Amino acid sequence: MSLPPGFLDELRTRTSLSQVVGRKVMWDTRKSNQGKGDMWAPCPFHHEKTASFHVDDKKGFYYCFGCHAKGDAISFIRETDNVEFIEAVRILAAEAGMTMPERDPQAQARAEAQKGLADVMEIAAQHFRLHLKTAAGAGARDYLQARGLSEATQERFEIGFAPEGWQSLWDHLKAKNIADDLIFGCGLAKPSTKGGKPYDTFRNRIMFPIRDARGRCVAFGGRAMDPNDNAKYLNSPETELFDKSRTLYNQGPAREAAGKGAPLIVAEGYMDVIALVEGGFGASVAPLGTAVTETQLMMMWRIADEPVIALDGDTAGLRAAHRVIDLALPLLEAGKSLRFALMPEGKDPDDLIRSGGKKAMQALVDKALPMVQLLWQRETGGRDFDSPERKAALDKTLREKIKTIRDPSIRGHYGQAIKEMRWALFSPRRATPKRRKGGKWQAAPEPARASTKTSLLVSAGDGAQLQVRVAVILASVIATPGVCEEFETALENMHCANPGHARLRNLILAHAPAGKETLCAQIEAALGAGALENLMRLPHVALAPPLRHPEDEDIARMTIAEELAKLEAERGLSEEISEAAEDISGQADEAVTWRLSQAAEARNKAVRCQGEDTVEYDMGDNGARINRGEREQFEALLDKINFSKQRP
């Protein structure tokens, strides 16, 4: 069975050799460099213990320095699965989502036809390059020079010029006895609708050859010299050679540069790519006048794990970046993502490099945003979330976006990252907290550091009772993290005078959805070993019902709700008395006295209400309180047991 020449090239482009080989070997993580596609493992073709089998994922080849086995993904499948060539191609095509071409006796004829088209495209490229050097191309040369493109750069990118004449290229090709159908098949000319002579597709334009991964000239991009032209940039029509959704400008050289460690940068147009390459960013590509397609995205990931999207810094460029996010989310895999370099307003990479040089562009690449962060900015930028309904709408939108991610691990990490950014946006104390003292606002103390060896619950004078309640609430949520979501808003608004409590509360909100084990691990990592033990062994915490019955979420819900309500009542009363005290220092009148008496009475009622506990306690030998009812039930049970033993 014969295969079209382009089919195998596209198959190799879509296939990751390291993924194919990774199913058969165990990578040596100390020797391998996944970021550069440089992977090592013991050879699967002969028995050995050392990692002498090398995979170059960028170039798509493997080689064993022991047995000297070498090849590509197809040969690897043939050798390891013991199948024929066509069957190996079929296996890889199924994994890559490609349809195997059916047996066609005309396949060879089509392959020959494509070769004929490619030959004609090369003749056209040489024709355009020669015309750039003629008097007719003087204006184009001046334009290129004004854009900073030297003659060496023009040669490197094979830039040419299509003169104004209607049949310049047509006459040149016909003089070489090239058939009309080949010229039309290349998209280089169009038949006249008036019955006249066919006319050239490109006229009075600077010409940029577009080459595929094999280096063949498959299309042209033309930049109009006439400012009044309807199309500033014009690409070749799609042909047997050219599919713009499966082609990237500068793809071949970019792959080679990325293999040497250069970051893959995705720009918008030809001039941006040329400016980036000349500025020292050799691994630069561009889609061809359309939004990035799924195939182009897979081609980018075949070149680099984290391409940097660097589109223009205008509204259209930002919209294009947002479309890329929606396209990429369902396709994300471990290690395969995107980053976004946001250009300054009104500038593209070409403008930035000409004004600021390589350093300016490198700074943006270094600060490129992860995709999750740009997704968050898209959904929150320029919007107010001053109502529960708006917050709920944001949550719904983000959940729907995250659901499109197929990989469960990545989906979980995106949810965690979004939750942390949501906390930073909605937390009432996301700025440095302030406290009032002596009628003036002062910055609160810095939060306790992880290295601090003191207990999370410290003596706080009159505020000790409040901190006790906070400690009980936090410990209860840690014991039963499944209830955290129900109290998320209350926890966010809960005042934590103790910086250690504040840090613990933030960790709970960030990591509780991941489960108790992960939550405890994160707390220990952030606050130090023993932090949880110090909290849980405090007498008032250890006696909390959720700590004694961690499996009962209903008990946890009731305890947390009750403690939050009491905490809010005490805090409100304290603030009211404090304000009245400040007023009395300025002018003591009957109104202030009445306010103080009312506040005191309210406080007494709150204390009495909180003291109405129907549970009575006895003091144990170790000083701990024991529920008298539970103790009596236990003693009654013991009496029954003893009575049954005494019966004959």
NORKA-V611556 format. One record per pair of residues at least 4 apart in sequence whose C-alpha atoms are under 7 Angstrom apart, sorted by sequence separation. I is the first residue (numbers start at 0). J is the second residue. D is the distance in Angstrom with one decimal. If there is no record, write none. Layout:
i: <I I>
j: <J J>
d: <D D>
//
This chain:
i: <2 5 6 7 8 9 10 15 16 17 18 20 21 27 32 33 42 55 56 63 70 71 72 73 74 75 76 77 82 83 84 85 86 87 88 89 90 91 92 93 105 106 107 108 109 110 111 112 113 114 115 116 117 118 119 120 121 122 123 124 125 126 127 129 132 133 136 137 138 139 140 141 142 143 144 148 149 150 151 152 153 154 166 167 168 169 170 171 172 173 177 178 179 180 181 182 183 191 210 211 237 238 242 249 250 251 252 253 254 255 256 257 267 268 269 270 271 272 273 274 275 276 291 292 293 294 295 296 297 298 299 300 312 313 314 315 316 317 318 319 320 321 322 323 324 327 331 342 346 347 348 349 350 351 352 355 356 357 358 359 360 361 362 363 368 369 370 371 372 373 374 375 376 385 386 387 388 389 390 391 392 393 394 395 396 397 398 399 406 407 408 409 410 411 412 413 414 415 416 417 418 419 420 421 422 428 435 436 447 459 462 463 464 465 466 467 468 469 470 471 472 473 474 475 476 483 486 487 488 489 497 498 499 500 501 502 503 504 505 506 507 511 513 514 515 516 517 518 519 520 521 522 523 526 529 530 531 532 533 536 537 538 539 542 543 544 545 551 552 553 554 555 556 557 558 559 560 561 562 563 564 565 566 567 568 569 570 571 572 573 574 575 576 577 578 579 580 582 583 587 588 589 590 591 592 593 594 595 596 597 598 599 600 601 602 603 604 605 606 607 618 619 626 627 628 629 630 631 632 633 634 635 636 637 638 639 640 641 642 32 33 42 55 62 63 70 77 82 92 130 131 143 144 148 153 172 182 183 191 210 211 223 237 256 257 266 275 276 286 291 311 312 331 342 346 351 352 368 384 435 436 458 495 513 523 535 536 541 542 618 619 31 32 41 54 55 62 63 77 92 130 182 183 191 210 211 237 257 266 275 310 384 404 423 434 435 476 495 535 618 619 31 41 54 62 77 92 190 191 209 210 276 299 352 433 434 476 511 523 617 618 31 41 42 53 54 61 62 189 190 208 209 223 275 351 352 433 434 510 583 616 617 30 41 42 53 61 131 188 189 209 222 223 351 401 433 434 545 616 617 40 41 42 52 53 60 61 77 89 188 189 208 209 222 432 433 544 545 616 617 39 40 41 52 60 76 188 189 208 221 222 272 432 507 615 616 26 27 39 40 51 52 59 187 188 207 208 220 221 272 401 579 614 615 26 27 39 40 51 187 206 207 220 221 272 401 26 39 51 73 206 207 220 25 38 39 73 206 219 220 579 24 38 205 206 219 269 506 579 37 38 204 205 218 268 37 204 205 264 265 266 267 24 36 37 169 204 261 263 264 265 266 267 576 23 36 201 203 204 261 262 263 264 265 36 42 203 261 576 27 217 218 340 575 136 217 340 256 257 256 340 572 135 340 131 253 254 339 340 483 128 130 131 169 253 290 312 338 339 128 130 169 252 253 304 305 307 308 309 312 338 339 572 128 130 168 253 304 305 306 307 308 309 311 312 313 338 339 473 480 127 128 166 291 304 305 306 307 308 309 310 312 313 337 338 127 165 166 293 305 307 309 312 337 127 165 249 250 312 480 211 249 300 311 312 480 248 311 17 165 214 247 248 310 164 212 247 248 477 17 163 209 211 212 247 248 16 161 162 163 247 263 15 161 162 265 161 264 265 266 371 16 161 263 264 265 266 267 160 161 243 263 264 265 266 455 160 161 257 264 455 159 160 257 324 159 158 159 244 254 158 186 245 246 157 158 186 244 245 157 244 447 186 446 447 19 185 446 184 16 474 116 120 426 427 139 474 478 478 116 471 470 475 479 482 475 478 471 275 331 479 275 278 329 332 482 274 328 329 328 329 333 449 479 271 449 450 271 279 449 127 270 278 454 455 475 14 10 13 124 475 472 419 472 418 468 121 120 120 117 468 117 117 465 0 3 1 4 3 113 113 57 35 35 57 34 13 13 12 15 13 12>
j: <6 9 10 11 12 13 14 19 20 21 22 24 25 31 36 37 46 59 60 67 74 75 76 77 78 79 80 81 86 87 88 89 90 91 92 93 94 95 96 97 109 110 111 112 113 114 115 116 117 118 119 120 121 122 123 124 125 126 127 128 129 130 131 133 136 137 140 141 142 143 144 145 146 147 148 152 153 154 155 156 157 158 170 171 172 173 174 175 176 177 181 182 183 184 185 186 187 195 214 215 241 242 246 253 254 255 256 257 258 259 260 261 271 272 273 274 275 276 277 278 279 280 295 296 297 298 299 300 301 302 303 304 316 317 318 319 320 321 322 323 324 325 326 327 328 331 335 346 350 351 352 353 354 355 356 359 360 361 362 363 364 365 366 367 372 373 374 375 376 377 378 379 380 389 390 391 392 393 394 395 396 397 398 399 400 401 402 403 410 411 412 413 414 415 416 417 418 419 420 421 422 423 424 425 426 432 439 440 451 463 466 467 468 469 470 471 472 473 474 475 476 477 478 479 480 487 490 491 492 493 501 502 503 504 505 506 507 508 509 510 511 515 517 518 519 520 521 522 523 524 525 526 527 530 533 534 535 536 537 540 541 542 543 546 547 548 549 555 556 557 558 559 560 561 562 563 564 565 566 567 568 569 570 571 572 573 574 575 576 577 578 579 580 581 582 583 584 586 587 591 592 593 594 595 596 597 598 599 600 601 602 603 604 605 606 607 608 609 610 611 622 623 630 631 632 633 634 635 636 637 638 639 640 641 642 643 644 645 646 37 38 47 60 67 68 75 82 87 97 135 136 148 149 153 158 177 187 188 196 215 216 228 242 261 262 271 280 281 291 296 316 317 336 347 351 356 357 373 389 440 441 463 500 518 528 540 541 546 547 623 624 37 38 47 60 61 68 69 83 98 136 188 189 197 216 217 243 263 272 281 316 390 410 429 440 441 482 501 541 624 625 38 48 61 69 84 99 197 198 216 217 283 306 359 440 441 483 518 530 624 625 39 49 50 61 62 69 70 197 198 216 217 231 283 359 360 441 442 518 591 624 625 39 50 51 62 70 140 197 198 218 231 232 360 410 442 443 554 625 626 50 51 52 62 63 70 71 87 99 198 199 218 219 232 442 443 554 555 626 627 50 51 52 63 71 87 199 200 219 232 233 283 443 518 626 627 38 39 51 52 63 64 71 199 200 219 220 232 233 284 413 591 626 627 39 40 52 53 64 200 219 220 233 234 285 414 40 53 65 87 220 221 234 40 53 54 88 221 234 235 594 40 54 221 222 235 285 522 595 54 55 221 222 235 285 55 222 223 282 283 284 285 43 55 56 188 223 280 282 283 284 285 286 595 43 56 221 223 224 281 282 283 284 285 57 63 224 282 598 50 240 241 363 598 160 241 364 281 282 282 366 598 162 367 159 281 282 367 368 511 157 159 160 198 282 319 341 367 368 158 160 199 282 283 334 335 337 338 339 342 368 369 602 159 161 199 284 335 336 337 338 339 340 342 343 344 369 370 504 511 159 160 198 323 336 337 338 339 340 341 342 344 345 369 370 160 198 199 326 338 340 342 345 370 161 199 283 284 346 514 246 284 335 346 347 515 284 347 54 202 251 284 285 347 202 250 285 286 515 56 202 248 250 251 286 287 56 201 202 203 287 303 56 202 203 306 203 306 307 308 413 59 204 306 307 308 309 310 204 205 287 307 308 309 310 499 205 206 302 309 500 205 206 303 370 206 206 207 292 302 207 235 294 295 207 208 236 294 295 208 295 498 238 498 499 72 238 499 238 72 535 181 185 491 492 205 540 545 546 185 540 540 545 549 552 546 549 543 348 404 552 349 352 403 406 556 349 403 404 404 405 409 525 555 348 526 527 349 357 527 206 349 357 533 534 555 95 92 95 208 559 559 509 562 509 562 216 216 217 215 566 216 217 566 102 106 106 110 110 239 240 258 258 260 302 304 297 298 298 301 301 301>
d: <6.7 6.2 6.1 6.2 6.2 6.1 6.1 6.5 6.0 5.6 6.7 6.4 6.8 5.9 6.3 5.9 7.0 5.8 6.8 4.7 5.6 6.2 6.3 6.3 6.2 6.1 5.5 5.2 6.0 6.2 6.3 6.1 6.2 6.4 5.9 6.2 6.5 6.1 6.0 6.0 6.3 6.2 6.2 6.1 6.2 6.3 6.3 6.3 6.2 6.3 6.4 6.3 6.4 6.5 6.3 6.2 6.3 6.2 6.3 6.3 6.2 6.4 6.5 7.0 6.0 6.9 6.2 6.2 6.2 6.2 6.1 6.1 6.3 6.5 5.2 5.8 6.3 6.2 6.1 6.3 5.8 6.5 5.8 6.4 6.2 6.1 6.0 6.8 6.8 5.3 6.9 6.7 6.2 5.7 6.2 6.6 6.1 5.4 5.3 5.6 5.2 6.8 6.5 6.0 6.2 6.6 6.2 6.0 6.2 6.8 6.8 4.6 6.6 6.4 6.2 6.0 6.1 6.1 6.1 5.9 6.4 4.6 6.2 6.2 6.3 6.2 6.2 6.3 6.2 6.6 6.2 5.2 5.8 6.3 6.2 6.2 6.3 6.3 6.3 6.4 6.5 6.6 6.3 6.0 6.1 6.2 6.0 6.2 5.6 6.2 6.1 6.2 6.2 5.7 4.3 5.1 6.9 6.0 6.0 6.7 6.3 6.1 6.3 6.0 6.3 6.8 6.1 6.3 6.3 6.1 6.5 6.1 5.1 7.0 6.5 6.0 6.2 6.3 6.3 6.2 6.2 6.2 6.1 6.2 6.4 6.1 6.1 6.9 6.1 6.1 6.4 6.1 6.3 6.3 6.2 6.1 6.1 6.3 6.4 6.0 6.2 6.3 6.2 6.1 5.5 5.8 5.7 6.3 6.5 4.8 6.5 6.2 6.5 6.3 6.0 6.3 6.2 6.2 6.0 6.0 6.4 6.3 6.2 6.3 5.0 5.9 6.0 6.1 6.3 6.0 6.5 6.3 6.2 6.0 6.3 6.3 6.2 6.3 6.2 6.0 5.2 6.7 6.0 6.1 6.1 6.2 6.2 6.2 6.2 6.1 6.1 5.8 4.9 6.1 6.0 6.4 6.1 6.0 6.8 6.8 5.9 6.3 6.7 6.9 6.7 6.0 5.1 6.7 6.1 6.3 6.1 6.0 6.0 6.0 6.1 6.0 6.2 6.3 5.9 6.1 6.2 6.1 6.1 6.1 6.2 6.1 6.2 6.3 6.2 6.1 6.2 6.2 6.1 6.3 6.3 6.2 6.5 6.5 4.7 6.3 6.4 6.0 6.2 6.2 6.3 6.1 6.0 6.0 6.1 6.1 6.1 6.2 6.2 6.2 6.2 6.1 6.0 6.1 6.0 6.3 5.9 5.4 6.1 6.1 6.2 6.2 6.2 6.1 6.2 6.3 6.2 6.4 6.3 6.2 6.0 6.2 6.4 6.4 6.5 5.0 6.4 6.8 5.5 6.2 5.2 6.7 4.9 6.2 4.9 7.0 4.5 5.4 6.3 6.5 5.2 5.8 5.8 5.6 6.0 5.1 6.7 6.6 5.5 5.7 6.1 6.1 5.1 4.4 6.1 6.8 4.6 6.8 6.1 6.3 6.4 7.0 5.8 6.6 5.3 4.6 7.0 6.0 5.9 6.8 5.2 5.9 5.6 6.1 7.0 5.9 6.1 5.7 6.0 6.1 6.1 6.1 5.6 6.5 6.1 6.6 6.1 6.3 6.5 5.0 4.3 6.5 6.9 6.2 6.2 7.0 5.3 5.6 5.6 5.8 5.7 6.2 6.8 5.3 5.7 4.9 6.4 4.4 6.1 4.3 4.3 6.4 6.8 4.3 6.7 5.7 5.6 6.5 6.7 6.8 6.3 5.7 6.1 5.5 6.2 5.7 6.1 5.3 5.5 6.9 5.6 6.6 5.3 6.9 5.5 6.5 6.3 6.0 5.2 6.6 6.9 6.2 5.6 6.4 5.2 6.3 5.8 5.1 6.3 4.1 6.4 5.3 5.6 6.9 6.5 5.6 5.1 5.8 6.3 6.6 6.1 4.7 6.0 6.1 5.2 6.6 4.3 5.8 4.8 6.0 6.0 5.6 6.3 5.7 6.6 5.5 6.4 6.2 5.3 4.7 6.4 5.1 6.7 4.9 4.6 5.8 5.7 6.3 5.6 4.2 4.6 5.7 4.3 6.3 4.6 5.6 6.6 5.6 5.6 6.8 6.1 4.9 6.9 5.6 6.7 5.2 5.7 6.4 5.9 6.1 4.8 5.5 6.5 6.8 5.1 6.0 6.9 6.6 6.8 5.4 5.8 5.2 5.6 6.8 5.5 5.3 6.5 5.0 5.6 6.3 6.7 7.0 4.6 4.7 6.2 5.8 5.8 6.2 4.4 6.0 5.8 6.3 6.2 4.6 5.8 6.5 6.9 6.5 5.1 5.4 6.6 5.4 6.9 6.5 6.4 6.1 6.6 5.3 5.0 5.4 5.6 5.2 5.1 6.6 6.3 5.8 6.2 5.4 6.4 5.8 6.4 6.9 4.5 6.8 4.8 4.7 5.1 5.0 6.6 6.6 6.9 4.6 6.8 6.4 5.5 6.8 6.1 5.6 6.4 5.5 5.8 6.6 6.0 5.9 6.2 6.6 5.4 6.2 5.6 6.9 6.3 5.4 5.6 5.5 5.3 5.1 7.0 6.8 6.6 4.3 5.2 5.9 6.5 4.9 6.4 6.7 6.7 6.7 4.8 6.9 3.8 6.7 6.3 5.6 5.0 6.2 5.6 6.2 7.0 5.6 6.2 6.0 6.1 6.1 6.1 4.4 5.3 6.6 6.4 3.9 6.9 6.4 6.7 4.8 5.1 5.3 4.8 4.7 4.9 5.9 5.2 5.7 4.7 6.8 6.7 5.3 4.4 6.3 5.2 6.5 6.4 4.9 6.4 5.4 6.0 6.4 6.9 4.7 5.4 6.6 5.5 4.8 5.2 5.5 6.9 6.5 6.5 6.9 5.3 5.8 5.6 5.7 7.0 6.0 5.4 6.5 6.5 5.4 6.7 6.0 6.2 6.0 5.3 4.5 6.7 6.9 6.8 6.1 5.2 6.8 6.6 6.2 5.6 6.4 6.8 5.7 4.9 6.0 6.9 5.1 5.2 6.9 5.6 6.1 5.5 4.4 6.7 6.3 6.6 5.2 4.7 6.9 5.2 5.9 6.0 6.6 6.7 5.7 5.2 5.0 4.8 4.8 5.2 5.6 5.8 6.4 6.1 6.1 6.0 5.7 5.4 5.3 4.5 6.6 6.7 6.5 6.5 5.9 5.2 6.8 6.9 4.8 5.7 6.6 6.0 5.6 5.1 6.1 5.8 6.8 7.0 6.9 5.8 6.9 5.7 6.7 6.6 5.6 6.9 4.6 5.6 6.8 6.3 6.7 6.4 5.5 6.8 6.1 6.9 5.9 6.6 6.4 6.9 6.7 6.2 6.0 5.3 6.9 5.4 6.0 6.9 6.4 5.6 6.8 6.9 6.8 6.4 6.9 6.8 5.2 6.5 6.8 5.3 6.4 4.3 5.3 5.5 7.0 5.8 6.9 5.6 4.4 6.7 4.9 7.0 5.8 6.9 6.8 5.7 6.4 6.6 6.2 6.3 6.5 6.1 6.7 6.9 5.5 5.7 6.7 6.5 6.2 6.3 6.0 6.8 6.6 6.7 6.4 6.6 6.4 6.3 6.6 6.9 6.7 5.9 6.7 6.5 5.7 6.7 6.5 6.2 6.9 6.5 6.4 6.4 6.6 6.7 6.6>
//
